[in-house]
Amino acid sequence: MQDTINKRRHFVMPGKRSLIAVALLLALSACKAPDNEAQTLGGPVATQEAATPAPAATTDSAPAADAAQTAPTATAADADDDAQPAPLDDSYNKATLRPEYAKCIKATEGVTPEIQACQDEEFAWQEKRLQTVWGKIADGPDSVEKDKLADEQAAYMEDTDKNCTWNPDEDGQGQMLDAQSCRINRYANRADALQALTSK
């Protein structure tokens, strides 16, 4: 009987120890359960992101910062540069000119001084024609229409002077010839337009 009791005690004691050990393990695992659960639910990732927002922000914002440094900043001057002037209309490069002028240019064989001489002659002719037709309008009776036409004429000549120029200090002979050709076309076209008005 004593042996049976001892055997039972022997049997029970290890059981109690096992229960205590199991209880401790459960308690420890209960304490760690939130961490395990957090790992399962992605908690550590969230915790890491929350704990280290600065590096993530720095990493993400570094290219943006670099882009901001490399990208040109817009200024008022840039806006002016971006606002390109409207392309010039055909009156600057096309006109009905005298056949004599075409013959003169053909005979030059591309020699600059001779081309310039032809242009000077044609310009003088077109300028005189424009002055003559405008003179008729200016000598006519005063009217609102005449005042409006005078404003248009002034603006036309101002645009011609602005866009048909060359800088002898910086530009070459090609630009000089282009500028004179531009003036010839503008004067011829304006003379044609005013002549059409006076012939009505």
Phi and psi restraints in degrees (value plus and minus 20) as a CYANA .aco file:
   2 GLN   PHI     -83.9   -43.9
   2 GLN   PSI     -59.1   -19.1
   3 ASP   PHI     -83.2   -43.2
   3 ASP   PSI     -57.1   -17.1
   4 THR   PHI     -86.3   -46.3
   4 THR   PSI     -62.4   -22.4
   5 ILE   PHI     -83.6   -43.6
   5 ILE   PSI     -65.2   -25.2
   6 ASN   PHI     -81.2   -41.2
   6 ASN   PSI     -61.2   -21.2
   7 LYS   PHI     -82.8   -42.8
   7 LYS   PSI     -59.0   -19.0
   8 ARG   PHI     -86.5   -46.5
   8 ARG   PSI     -63.0   -23.0
   9 ARG   PHI     -80.3   -40.3
   9 ARG   PSI     -63.7   -23.7
  10 HIS   PHI     -80.5   -40.5
  10 HIS   PSI     -59.0   -19.0
  11 PHE   PHI     -90.3   -50.3
  11 PHE   PSI     -62.0   -22.0
  12 VAL   PHI     -90.8   -50.8
  12 VAL   PSI     -62.6   -22.6
  13 MET   PHI     -79.3   -39.3
  13 MET   PSI     -68.7   -28.7
  14 PRO   PHI     -81.7   -41.7
  14 PRO   PSI     -52.4   -12.4
  15 GLY   PHI     -83.8   -43.8
  15 GLY   PSI     -60.9   -20.9
  16 LYS   PHI     -85.5   -45.5
  16 LYS   PSI     -61.0   -21.0
  17 ARG   PHI     -83.1   -43.1
  17 ARG   PSI     -61.3   -21.3
  18 SER   PHI     -83.0   -43.0
  18 SER   PSI     -61.5   -21.5
  19 LEU   PHI     -83.2   -43.2
  19 LEU   PSI     -63.1   -23.1
  20 ILE   PHI     -83.5   -43.5
  20 ILE   PSI     -63.4   -23.4
  21 ALA   PHI     -82.9   -42.9
  21 ALA   PSI     -63.1   -23.1
  22 VAL   PHI     -83.8   -43.8
  22 VAL   PSI     -61.0   -21.0
  23 ALA   PHI     -82.2   -42.2
  23 ALA   PSI     -62.7   -22.7
  24 LEU   PHI     -83.5   -43.5
  24 LEU   PSI     -62.6   -22.6
  25 LEU   PHI     -82.4   -42.4
  25 LEU   PSI     -60.8   -20.8
  26 LEU   PHI     -85.0   -45.0
  26 LEU   PSI     -61.4   -21.4
  27 ALA   PHI     -82.7   -42.7
  27 ALA   PSI     -63.9   -23.9
  28 LEU   PHI     -85.7   -45.7
  28 LEU   PSI     -63.0   -23.0
  29 SER   PHI     -88.9   -48.9
  29 SER   PSI     -49.4    -9.4
  30 ALA   PHI     -86.0   -46.0
  30 ALA   PSI     -58.5   -18.5
  31 CYS   PHI     -86.2   -46.2
  31 CYS   PSI     -54.8   -14.8
  32 LYS   PHI    -110.9   -70.9
  32 LYS   PSI     -27.1    12.9
  33 ALA   PHI     -75.5   -35.5
  33 ALA   PSI     -63.6   -23.6
  34 PRO   PHI     -79.2   -39.2
  34 PRO   PSI     -58.8   -18.8
  35 ASP   PHI     -84.0   -44.0
  35 ASP   PSI     -65.1   -25.1
  36 ASN   PHI     -83.0   -43.0
  36 ASN   PSI     -61.0   -21.0
  37 GLU   PHI     -86.2   -46.2
  37 GLU   PSI     -59.6   -19.6
  38 ALA   PHI     -84.1   -44.1
  38 ALA   PSI     -57.6   -17.6
  39 GLN   PHI     -85.5   -45.5
  39 GLN   PSI     -59.7   -19.7
  40 THR   PHI     -84.8   -44.8
  40 THR   PSI     -59.8   -19.8
  41 LEU   PHI    -110.3   -70.3
  41 LEU   PSI     -14.3    25.7
  42 GLY   PHI      64.9   104.9
  42 GLY   PSI      -0.5    39.5
  43 GLY   PHI     -80.9   -40.9
  43 GLY   PSI     -65.7   -25.7
  44 PRO   PHI     -79.3   -39.3
  44 PRO   PSI     -54.6   -14.6
  45 VAL   PHI     -84.2   -44.2
  45 VAL   PSI     -65.0   -25.0
  46 ALA   PHI     -83.7   -43.7
  46 ALA   PSI     -62.0   -22.0
  47 THR   PHI     -83.9   -43.9
  47 THR   PSI     -60.1   -20.1
  48 GLN   PHI     -86.0   -46.0
  48 GLN   PSI     -61.8   -21.8
  49 GLU   PHI     -83.9   -43.9
  49 GLU   PSI     -61.0   -21.0
  50 ALA   PHI     -89.1   -49.1
  50 ALA   PSI     -56.5   -16.5
  51 ALA   PHI     -97.0   -57.0
  51 ALA   PSI     -46.0    -6.0
  52 THR   PHI    -146.5  -106.5
  52 THR   PSI      35.2    75.2
  53 PRO   PHI     -90.3   -50.3
  53 PRO   PSI     -50.7   -10.7
  54 ALA   PHI     -83.7   -43.7
  54 ALA   PSI     -68.2   -28.2
  55 PRO   PHI     -81.3   -41.3
  55 PRO   PSI     -59.8   -19.8
  56 ALA   PHI     -82.1   -42.1
  56 ALA   PSI     -64.2   -24.2
  57 ALA   PHI     -84.7   -44.7
  57 ALA   PSI     -60.7   -20.7
  58 THR   PHI     -84.2   -44.2
  58 THR   PSI     -63.9   -23.9
  59 THR   PHI     -83.6   -43.6
  59 THR   PSI     -64.1   -24.1
  60 ASP   PHI     -91.0   -51.0
  60 ASP   PSI     -56.4   -16.4
  61 SER   PHI    -106.0   -66.0
  61 SER   PSI     -32.1     7.9
  62 ALA   PHI     -81.6   -41.6
  62 ALA   PSI     -68.2   -28.2
  63 PRO   PHI     -82.1   -42.1
  63 PRO   PSI     -57.3   -17.3
  64 ALA   PHI     -83.9   -43.9
  64 ALA   PSI     -60.8   -20.8
  65 ALA   PHI     -85.3   -45.3
  65 ALA   PSI     -62.1   -22.1
  66 ASP   PHI     -82.2   -42.2
  66 ASP   PSI     -62.2   -22.2
  67 ALA   PHI     -83.3   -43.3
  67 ALA   PSI     -58.6   -18.6
  68 ALA   PHI     -85.2   -45.2
  68 ALA   PSI     -55.8   -15.8
  69 GLN   PHI     -94.0   -54.0
  69 GLN   PSI     -57.2   -17.2
  70 THR   PHI    -102.1   -62.1
  70 THR   PSI     -49.0    -9.0
  71 ALA   PHI     -92.4   -52.4
  71 ALA   PSI     114.8   154.8
  72 PRO   PHI     -89.7   -49.7
  72 PRO   PSI     118.9   158.9
  73 THR   PHI    -104.9   -64.9
  73 THR   PSI     119.6   159.6
  74 ALA   PHI     -97.8   -57.8
  74 ALA   PSI     113.7   153.7
  75 THR   PHI    -146.0  -106.0
  75 THR   PSI     152.3   192.3
  76 ALA   PHI     -82.4   -42.4
  76 ALA   PSI     -56.8   -16.8
  77 ALA   PHI     -84.3   -44.3
  77 ALA   PSI     -59.7   -19.7
  78 ASP   PHI     -83.7   -43.7
  78 ASP   PSI     -59.8   -19.8
  79 ALA   PHI     -81.4   -41.4
  79 ALA   PSI     -59.5   -19.5
  80 ASP   PHI     -85.2   -45.2
  80 ASP   PSI     -59.3   -19.3
  81 ASP   PHI     -85.4   -45.4
  81 ASP   PSI     -58.4   -18.4
  82 ASP   PHI     -88.4   -48.4
  82 ASP   PSI     -49.3    -9.3
  83 ALA   PHI     -99.2   -59.2
  83 ALA   PSI      60.3   100.3
  84 GLN   PHI     -90.0   -50.0
  84 GLN   PSI     124.7   164.7
  85 PRO   PHI     -85.4   -45.4
  85 PRO   PSI     131.0   171.0
  86 ALA   PHI     -83.6   -43.6
  86 ALA   PSI     124.8   164.8
  87 PRO   PHI     -81.5   -41.5
  87 PRO   PSI     127.2   167.2
  88 LEU   PHI     -91.2   -51.2
  88 LEU   PSI     125.4   165.4
  89 ASP   PHI     -98.2   -58.2
  89 ASP   PSI     155.7   195.7
  90 ASP   PHI     -85.8   -45.8
  90 ASP   PSI     -37.2     2.8
  91 SER   PHI     -83.7   -43.7
  91 SER   PSI     -35.7     4.3
  92 TYR   PHI    -106.2   -66.2
  92 TYR   PSI     -40.2    -0.2
  93 ASN   PHI    -152.1  -112.1
  93 ASN   PSI     -18.3    21.7
  94 LYS   PHI    -157.9  -117.9
  94 LYS   PSI     116.5   156.5
  95 ALA   PHI    -182.2  -142.2
  95 ALA   PSI     140.5   180.5
  96 THR   PHI    -109.2   -69.2
  96 THR   PSI      88.0   128.0
  97 LEU   PHI    -129.4   -89.4
  97 LEU   PSI     149.8   189.8
  98 ARG   PHI     -87.3   -47.3
  98 ARG   PSI     127.0   167.0
  99 PRO   PHI     -81.1   -41.1
  99 PRO   PSI     -49.6    -9.6
 100 GLU   PHI     -81.3   -41.3
 100 GLU   PSI     -55.3   -15.3
 101 TYR   PHI     -87.5   -47.5
 101 TYR   PSI     -63.0   -23.0
 102 ALA   PHI     -81.2   -41.2
 102 ALA   PSI     -61.8   -21.8
 103 LYS   PHI     -84.6   -44.6
 103 LYS   PSI     -61.9   -21.9
 104 CYS   PHI     -81.7   -41.7
 104 CYS   PSI     -66.8   -26.8
 105 ILE   PHI     -83.4   -43.4
 105 ILE   PSI     -60.0   -20.0
 106 LYS   PHI     -83.4   -43.4
 106 LYS   PSI     -56.6   -16.6
 107 ALA   PHI     -93.6   -53.6
 107 ALA   PSI     -35.7     4.3
 108 THR   PHI     -92.1   -52.1
 108 THR   PSI     -44.6    -4.6
 109 GLU   PHI      34.2    74.2
 109 GLU   PSI      13.0    53.0
 110 GLY   PHI      62.4   102.4
 110 GLY   PSI     -10.2    29.8
 111 VAL   PHI    -100.6   -60.6
 111 VAL   PSI     100.9   140.9
 112 THR   PHI     -76.8   -36.8
 112 THR   PSI     -71.1   -31.1
 113 PRO   PHI     -79.3   -39.3
 113 PRO   PSI     -54.7   -14.7
 114 GLU   PHI     -91.9   -51.9
 114 GLU   PSI     -58.3   -18.3
 115 ILE   PHI     -81.7   -41.7
 115 ILE   PSI     -63.5   -23.5
 116 GLN   PHI     -81.0   -41.0
 116 GLN   PSI     -58.9   -18.9
 117 ALA   PHI     -84.4   -44.4
 117 ALA   PSI     -62.2   -22.2
 118 CYS   PHI     -81.9   -41.9
 118 CYS   PSI     -64.0   -24.0
 119 GLN   PHI     -83.5   -43.5
 119 GLN   PSI     -63.6   -23.6
 120 ASP   PHI     -80.1   -40.1
 120 ASP   PSI     -60.0   -20.0
 121 GLU   PHI     -86.0   -46.0
 121 GLU   PSI     -65.5   -25.5
 122 GLU   PHI     -87.1   -47.1
 122 GLU   PSI     -58.9   -18.9
 123 PHE   PHI     -83.3   -43.3
 123 PHE   PSI     -63.7   -23.7
 124 ALA   PHI     -79.8   -39.8
 124 ALA   PSI     -58.8   -18.8
 125 TRP   PHI     -88.3   -48.3
 125 TRP   PSI     -66.4   -26.4
 126 GLN   PHI     -87.4   -47.4
 126 GLN   PSI     -57.6   -17.6
 127 GLU   PHI     -82.4   -42.4
 127 GLU   PSI     -64.1   -24.1
 128 LYS   PHI     -83.4   -43.4
 128 LYS   PSI     -60.7   -20.7
 129 ARG   PHI     -82.3   -42.3
 129 ARG   PSI     -62.6   -22.6
 130 LEU   PHI     -85.3   -45.3
 130 LEU   PSI     -62.4   -22.4
 131 GLN   PHI     -82.8   -42.8
 131 GLN   PSI     -58.4   -18.4
 132 THR   PHI     -85.6   -45.6
 132 THR   PSI     -68.5   -28.5
 133 VAL   PHI     -89.4   -49.4
 133 VAL   PSI     -56.7   -16.7
 134 TRP   PHI     -89.9   -49.9
 134 TRP   PSI     -54.8   -14.8
 135 GLY   PHI     -79.1   -39.1
 135 GLY   PSI     -60.0   -20.0
 136 LYS   PHI     -82.5   -42.5
 136 LYS   PSI     -61.2   -21.2
 137 ILE   PHI     -88.5   -48.5
 137 ILE   PSI     -63.3   -23.3
 138 ALA   PHI     -85.2   -45.2
 138 ALA   PSI     -53.5   -13.5
 139 ASP   PHI    -100.5   -60.5
 139 ASP   PSI     -29.0    11.0
 140 GLY   PHI     -94.3   -54.3
 140 GLY   PSI     155.4   195.4
 141 PRO   PHI     -84.1   -44.1
 141 PRO   PSI     127.7   167.7
 142 ASP   PHI     -89.8   -49.8
 142 ASP   PSI     124.2   164.2
 143 SER   PHI    -185.5  -145.5
 143 SER   PSI     146.0   186.0
 144 VAL   PHI     -82.4   -42.4
 144 VAL   PSI     -58.9   -18.9
 145 GLU   PHI     -83.7   -43.7
 145 GLU   PSI     -59.8   -19.8
 146 LYS   PHI     -86.1   -46.1
 146 LYS   PSI     -61.4   -21.4
 147 ASP   PHI     -83.2   -43.2
 147 ASP   PSI     -61.6   -21.6
 148 LYS   PHI     -83.5   -43.5
 148 LYS   PSI     -62.4   -22.4
 149 LEU   PHI     -84.8   -44.8
 149 LEU   PSI     -57.3   -17.3
 150 ALA   PHI     -84.1   -44.1
 150 ALA   PSI     -60.1   -20.1
 151 ASP   PHI     -84.1   -44.1
 151 ASP   PSI     -61.7   -21.7
 152 GLU   PHI     -83.9   -43.9
 152 GLU   PSI     -60.5   -20.5
 153 GLN   PHI     -84.1   -44.1
 153 GLN   PSI     -63.5   -23.5
 154 ALA   PHI     -82.1   -42.1
 154 ALA   PSI     -63.6   -23.6
 155 ALA   PHI     -85.3   -45.3
 155 ALA   PSI     -59.5   -19.5
 156 TYR   PHI     -82.4   -42.4
 156 TYR   PSI     -66.4   -26.4
 157 MET   PHI     -87.9   -47.9
 157 MET   PSI     -55.9   -15.9
 158 GLU   PHI     -84.1   -44.1
 158 GLU   PSI     -63.9   -23.9
 159 ASP   PHI     -83.9   -43.9
 159 ASP   PSI     -57.4   -17.4
 160 THR   PHI     -83.4   -43.4
 160 THR   PSI     -67.9   -27.9
 161 ASP   PHI     -82.3   -42.3
 161 ASP   PSI     -54.7   -14.7
 162 LYS   PHI     -92.5   -52.5
 162 LYS   PSI     -60.9   -20.9
 163 ASN   PHI    -119.9   -79.9
 163 ASN   PSI     -31.1     8.9
 164 CYS   PHI    -131.8   -91.8
 164 CYS   PSI      35.1    75.1
 165 THR   PHI    -145.1  -105.1
 165 THR   PSI     145.6   185.6
 166 TRP   PHI    -167.5  -127.5
 166 TRP   PSI     134.4   174.4
 167 ASN   PHI    -125.8   -85.8
 167 ASN   PSI      88.8   128.8
 168 PRO   PHI     -82.8   -42.8
 168 PRO   PSI     -41.5    -1.5
 169 ASP   PHI     -99.4   -59.4
 169 ASP   PSI     -43.0    -3.0
 170 GLU   PHI    -141.7  -101.7
 170 GLU   PSI     -51.1   -11.1
 171 ASP   PHI    -112.9   -72.9
 171 ASP   PSI     138.5   178.5
 172 GLY   PHI    -116.8   -76.8
 172 GLY   PSI    -190.5  -150.5
 173 GLN   PHI     -86.1   -46.1
 173 GLN   PSI     -52.4   -12.4
 174 GLY   PHI     -81.3   -41.3
 174 GLY   PSI     -64.0   -24.0
 175 GLN   PHI     -86.5   -46.5
 175 GLN   PSI     -54.1   -14.1
 176 MET   PHI     -83.4   -43.4
 176 MET   PSI     -65.7   -25.7
 177 LEU   PHI     -85.9   -45.9
 177 LEU   PSI     -58.6   -18.6
 178 ASP   PHI     -82.9   -42.9
 178 ASP   PSI     -61.8   -21.8
 179 ALA   PHI     -84.2   -44.2
 179 ALA   PSI     -61.0   -21.0
 180 GLN   PHI     -90.1   -50.1
 180 GLN   PSI     -58.3   -18.3
 181 SER   PHI     -81.6   -41.6
 181 SER   PSI     -60.5   -20.5
 182 CYS   PHI     -79.1   -39.1
 182 CYS   PSI     -65.2   -25.2
 183 ARG   PHI     -85.7   -45.7
 183 ARG   PSI     -60.6   -20.6
 184 ILE   PHI     -79.5   -39.5
 184 ILE   PSI     -67.5   -27.5
 185 ASN   PHI     -82.1   -42.1
 185 ASN   PSI     -64.6   -24.6
 186 ARG   PHI     -83.8   -43.8
 186 ARG   PSI     -64.1   -24.1
 187 TYR   PHI     -85.7   -45.7
 187 TYR   PSI     -61.9   -21.9
 188 ALA   PHI     -84.8   -44.8
 188 ALA   PSI     -62.7   -22.7
 189 ASN   PHI     -86.6   -46.6
 189 ASN   PSI     -59.6   -19.6
 190 ARG   PHI     -88.5   -48.5
 190 ARG   PSI     -60.0   -20.0
 191 ALA   PHI     -82.1   -42.1
 191 ALA   PSI     -61.8   -21.8
 192 ASP   PHI     -81.1   -41.1
 192 ASP   PSI     -64.4   -24.4
 193 ALA   PHI     -84.8   -44.8
 193 ALA   PSI     -64.8   -24.8
 194 LEU   PHI     -89.6   -49.6
 194 LEU   PSI     -55.8   -15.8
 195 GLN   PHI     -83.0   -43.0
 195 GLN   PSI     -58.0   -18.0
 196 ALA   PHI     -84.9   -44.9
 196 ALA   PSI     -55.6   -15.6
 197 LEU   PHI     -89.1   -49.1
 197 LEU   PSI     -62.3   -22.3
 198 THR   PHI     -94.6   -54.6
 198 THR   PSI     -39.9     0.1
 199 SER   PHI    -107.0   -67.0
 199 SER   PSI     -21.9    18.1
